[in-house]
Amino acid sequence: GGGHEGPHPITMLRGSVILAIAASASAFMPATLLPGTFPPAARVSTRSLGLRGGIAAASMIDITPNVSFDTIAREWRCKWSADADKAALVSAQDALAGVVADVKKVKGVKSVQRVVCGGCLDFKVVTALDAGAFGDWEAAKFEPEEAFLAKIKAIPGITEVETQTYTLMPM
């Protein structure tokens, strides 16, 4: 009694981050690793990085000695049709407007960005979170992801609705 029981918080964070990245970034891992594993060299480090201006030390997760991160992003994306004066895009934006305030309230959110490409007809929502907070949002099934995706799937002219999780770092 009284002592810390269970996995250390850094171990839990590392496990959550490892699973998130392994699921979406397996193309970057050596073929010798089993699915759902992470490179053995992965570790949490604290250091001053030029990526963050080199001003303060930051707790970073190292994928390799030269690939580190402290931010994980969840992307919701789809294709939209330009038919009917871009009605699908108008409706997708309306659906986003209906959930963006809730997304911004998620603990650890750093930014919510919308990407629209008029050439390839992409509509994307990228939510960036502090890596330490990502596991909680993942456990909550990325709320309000399910409702948002259901809403845009029902929009005529919206196709290829997908999600992806990845790290995101300024360079």
Salt bridges, closest charged atoms under 4 A:
ASP62 OD2 - ARG43 NH1 3.18
ASP62 OD1 - ARG47 NH2 2.59
ASP70 OD1 - ARG52 NH2 2.55
ASP70 OD1 - LYS110 NZ 3.53
GLU75 OE2 - ARG77 NH1 2.53
ASP122 OD1 - LYS79 NZ 2.70
GLU145 OE1 - ARG74 NE 2.74
GLU162 OE1 - ARG77 NE 2.93
